[in-house]
């Protein structure tokens, strides 16, 4: 049996306004669950990859509802630890056209924010795994979450797992006293693969692509070779760096592509023009899930990158945090069929 992928981080209750209503208009909220590392786990489970999601959830009915939600998508939940007072929440107002989306967090003192070293038996968690994925959201939550993340990467390195990290900068979260760069530098020092969007490397490590303007939709792939190579110099442990390239023309219309650098070659994916976005939350996570699947499945890095970008293009058409698409659907788009014709 194939070895497992393990992801670790916080999952939250997501309360989103129906349709495109503003917070001030909403009289009800649509409920789902989501969080960076859980979103990656959902993608992998959809593709048939055995995956365990590790988090800490409160021992109450909401924690139980979250576990049931994860279980229905085939995500392994038996490594989840229970404890703490509450599940974190985030509120989402979905933007349209020139009005951007908004997120309001209500996650202070959540079960994961109050996690402490020693609560997760990482040796047991990684016993049947060969890949560990984490994101920069987790160490941003609290000193305890950062310490447990460090425990995890150290154990994963000792046990020989491949370690991937999505740098995922969230300025609203880094409130517990340390700067992102100083915490992330030690953690990324254990990674084999670093992933980020067009701004993460700049916000966390001060590495900026020359002559780019994300808000003007100006994200030329070749400019990001510099970012990949600079990260490679700062982190000699990295075997690969991938960067997603989102050109934001409006909240409803984005261009979408990515690049991958493996110290020998620089790969550029096709660019998709996404003109009617349904839900872009989880777009980067869907890329990561596709990339992990692609690197585990194909010998060709270009094919792995193309799969990841096609997967995340499709995510923009799906409501909720999870990318509920199949391998066949992604491979069809990656092969060039973007017709959207009815499948009968």
C-alpha positions in Angstrom: 0.0 0.0 0.0 1.2 3.5 -0.8 2.6 5.5 2.0 0.6 8.4 3.4 0.9 12.1 3.1 0.4 13.9 6.4 -0.8 17.6 6.6 -0.9 19.6 9.8 -2.6 22.9 10.6 -5.9 24.5 11.7 -9.3 23.8 10.3 -12.0 26.4 10.9 -15.7 26.8 10.6 -16.3 28.9 7.6 -19.3 31.2 7.7 -19.8 32.9 4.3 -22.5 35.4 3.2 -24.9 33.8 0.7 -24.1 34.7 -2.9 -22.3 38.1 -3.0 -24.0 39.7 -0.1 -22.0 42.1 2.1 -21.6 41.3 5.8 -24.0 44.2 6.6 -26.7 42.6 4.4 -26.5 39.0 5.6 -29.2 37.5 7.7 -27.8 34.0 7.5 -24.4 32.4 6.7 -23.5 29.4 4.6 -21.6 26.8 6.6 -18.6 24.7 5.6 -15.1 23.9 7.0 -11.7 24.9 5.7 -8.1 25.6 6.3 -4.9 25.5 4.3 -3.6 22.1 5.2 -7.1 20.5 5.4 -7.7 21.8 1.9 -4.6 20.1 0.6 -5.6 16.9 2.3 -9.0 17.0 0.6 -7.4 17.4 -2.9 -5.1 14.4 -2.2 -7.9 12.2 -0.9 -9.9 13.1 -4.1 -7.0 11.9 -6.2 -6.8 8.6 -4.3 -3.8 9.4 -2.3 -3.9 8.1 1.3 -3.7 11.2 3.6 -4.0 12.0 7.3 -4.9 15.5 8.5 -3.5 16.4 12.0 -5.0 19.1 14.0 -6.5 19.8 17.5 -10.2 20.0 17.9 -12.4 20.7 20.9 -14.3 17.8 22.5 -17.7 19.1 21.7 -20.4 18.7 19.0 -18.8 21.3 16.7 -15.4 19.5 16.8 -17.3 16.2 16.1 -19.2 17.8 13.2 -15.8 18.9 11.7 -14.4 15.4 12.0 -17.5 14.0 10.3 -17.1 16.6 7.5 -13.5 15.6 6.9 -14.3 11.9 7.0 -16.9 12.1 4.2 -14.1 13.2 1.8 -11.9 10.3 2.7 -9.4 12.2 4.8 -7.8 10.3 7.6 -8.9 11.7 11.0 -7.6 9.2 13.5 -4.4 11.3 14.2 -6.5 14.4 15.3 -6.0 15.2 19.0 -8.9 16.5 21.1 -8.8 19.4 23.6 -9.1 23.1 23.9 -12.2 25.3 24.2 -13.3 26.1 20.7 -13.0 25.7 17.0 -11.7 28.8 15.1 -14.1 30.6 12.8 -13.6 32.8 9.8 -16.2 34.9 8.1 -16.1 35.3 4.3 -17.7 38.1 2.2 -17.3 37.1 -1.4 -16.3 40.0 -3.7 -17.4 40.6 -7.2 -16.0 42.5 -10.1 -14.0 45.5 -8.6 -15.0 44.8 -5.0 -12.6 42.4 -3.4 -13.4 39.6 -1.0 -13.0 40.1 2.7 -12.1 37.7 5.5 -12.7 38.4 9.2 -11.0 35.9 11.7 -12.5 34.8 15.0 -9.9 32.3 16.0 -8.3 33.6 19.2 -7.8 30.9 21.8 -8.9 28.2 19.4 -8.0 24.5 20.1 -5.0 24.7 17.8 -3.9 28.1 19.0 -3.5 26.6 22.5 -1.7 23.5 21.4 1.6 22.7 23.1 4.7 20.6 22.4 4.2 17.0 23.4 0.5 16.9 22.5 1.1 15.1 19.2 3.1 11.9 18.9 4.9 12.7 15.7 6.7 9.4 15.6 3.4 7.6 15.6 1.8 10.0 13.1 4.7 9.6 10.6 5.0 5.8 11.0 3.3 5.0 7.7 4.0 8.2 5.9 6.6 9.4 3.4 5.5 13.1 2.9 4.7 15.9 5.4 3.1 19.2 4.4 2.6 22.3 6.5 2.0 26.0 5.8 3.2 29.3 7.2 -0.3 29.9 8.6 0.3 27.4 11.4 3.3 29.0 13.1 1.6 32.4 12.7 -1.3 31.4 14.9 0.6 31.2 18.3 4.0 30.4 19.9 2.6 27.0 20.8 1.5 26.2 17.2 5.0 27.3 15.9 6.7 25.1 18.5 4.6 22.0 17.5 5.3 22.7 13.9 9.0 22.7 14.6 8.6 19.4 16.5 6.9 18.0 13.4 9.5 19.1 10.8 12.4 17.9 13.0 10.8 14.5 13.4 9.8 14.3 9.7 13.4 15.1 8.8 14.8 12.4 11.2 12.4 9.8 9.7 13.3 10.7 6.1 10.0 12.1 4.9 9.8 14.6 2.0 8.7 17.9 3.5 6.8 20.5 1.6 5.9 24.0 2.9 3.6 26.6 1.6 4.9 29.9 2.9 1.4 31.4 3.0 1.9 34.8 4.6 -1.1 36.1 6.6 -0.4 39.6 8.0 -3.6 39.4 10.3 -2.2 36.4 12.2 1.4 37.3 13.2 0.4 38.8 16.5 2.3 36.8 19.2 5.5 38.6 19.3 7.9 37.3 16.7 8.5 38.5 13.1 7.4 36.0 10.4 10.9 35.8 8.9 12.7 34.7 12.0 10.2 32.0 12.8 9.9 30.8 9.2 13.6 30.7 8.5 14.2 27.9 10.9 11.2 26.0 9.8 11.8 26.3 6.0 15.4 25.1 6.8 13.9 21.6 7.1 11.9 21.7 3.8 12.6 20.0 0.5 10.0 21.9 -1.4 8.9 25.5 -0.8 5.7 26.9 -2.4 4.4 30.4 -2.4 2.3 32.9 -4.3 3.7 35.9 -6.1 4.1 37.9 -2.8 4.9 35.3 -0.1 8.7 35.3 -0.6 8.8 39.1 -0.4 6.6 39.4 2.7 8.4 36.6 4.6 12.0 36.7 3.3 12.3 40.0 1.5 12.8 38.4 -1.9 10.9 40.3 -4.6 10.5 39.6 -8.3 11.8 42.6 -10.3 9.4 44.8 -12.3 6.1 43.1 -11.4 2.7 44.5 -10.4 0.2 41.9 -9.1 -2.7 44.4 -8.9 -2.2 45.4 -12.5 -2.2 41.7 -13.6 1.5 42.0 -14.5 3.0 38.8 -13.4 5.4 37.6 -16.0 6.7 34.0 -15.3 10.3 34.6 -16.2 10.6 37.4 -13.5 10.0 34.7 -10.8 13.1 32.7 -11.7 15.0 35.2 -9.7 12.7 34.6 -6.7 13.2 30.8 -6.9 17.0 31.1 -7.3 17.3 33.6 -4.3 15.3 31.2 -2.1 17.5 28.4 -3.3 20.6 30.4 -2.1 19.0 31.2 1.2 17.9 27.6 1.8 20.4 25.1 0.4 18.2 22.3 1.6 15.5 23.1 -0.9 15.3 20.8 -3.9 12.4 22.7 -5.5 10.6 26.0 -5.4 7.1 26.6 -6.9 5.4 29.9 -7.2 1.8 30.5 -8.3 1.2 33.5 -10.4 -2.2 35.2 -10.0 -2.9 38.3 -12.1 -5.8 40.0 -10.4 -7.7 42.0 -13.0 -10.8 42.1 -10.7 -12.4 40.0 -8.0 -14.2 38.0 -10.7 -11.4 37.9 -13.3 -7.9 36.5 -12.7 -5.2 35.0 -14.8 -3.6 32.0 -13.3 -0.3 30.1 -13.9 2.8 28.9 -11.9 6.5 28.2 -12.2 8.6 25.4 -10.8 12.4 25.4 -10.3 14.4 22.3 -9.4 17.9 23.7 -9.3 18.5 22.3 -12.8 15.6 23.6 -14.8 12.9 26.3 -14.7 9.4 25.2 -15.8 6.5 27.5 -16.7 2.9 26.3 -16.8 0.3 27.4 -19.3 -1.7 30.5 -18.2 -5.5 30.3 -17.7 -7.8 33.2 -18.1 -10.5 32.7 -15.3 -13.2 35.1 -16.2 -16.1 34.2 -13.8 -14.7 33.1 -10.4 -17.1 31.2 -8.2 -14.8 30.9 -5.1 -11.1 31.6 -5.1 -10.6 30.7 -1.4 -8.4 27.6 -1.3 -7.0 28.2 -4.8 -3.4 28.1 -3.6 -4.0 25.0 -1.5 -5.6 23.3 -4.6 -2.4 24.0 -6.4 -0.3 22.4 -3.7 -2.5 19.3 -3.6 -2.1 19.0 -7.3 1.6 19.5 -7.2 2.1 16.9 -4.5 0.0 14.4 -6.5 1.8 15.3 -9.7 5.3 14.9 -8.2 4.3 11.6 -6.7 2.7 10.3 -9.9 4.7 11.6 -12.9 8.4 11.5 -13.7 8.2 14.7 -15.6 8.2 18.0 -13.5 6.5 19.9 -16.3 3.6 17.4 -16.3 3.4 17.7 -12.5 3.3 21.5 -12.7 0.7 21.5 -15.5 -1.5 19.2 -13.4 -1.3 21.4 -10.4 -2.2 24.6 -12.3 -5.1 22.9 -14.1 -6.4 21.6 -10.8 -6.3 25.0 -9.2 -7.9 26.6 -12.2 -10.8 24.3 -11.7 -11.0 25.1 -8.0 -12.0 28.6 -8.9 -15.3 27.2 -10.2 -16.2 25.3 -7.0 -17.8 26.8 -3.9 -16.1 26.1 -0.5 -12.5 25.6 0.5 -12.1 22.1 -0.9 -11.2 21.3 -4.5 -13.8 18.6 -5.4 -12.4 17.4 -8.7 -11.1 14.1 -10.0 -7.8 13.2 -11.7 -9.6 12.7 -15.0 -11.2 16.1 -14.9 -7.8 17.7 -14.2 -5.9 15.7 -16.8 -8.6 16.6 -19.4 -8.1 20.3 -18.8 -4.3 20.0 -18.6 -4.4 18.2 -22.0 -6.0 21.3 -23.5 -9.8 20.6 -23.3 -11.1 23.8 -21.7 -14.5 23.7 -23.6 -16.6 23.1 -20.5 -18.9 20.9 -22.6 -21.6 18.7 -20.9 -20.2 15.3 -20.0 -23.0 12.8 -21.0 
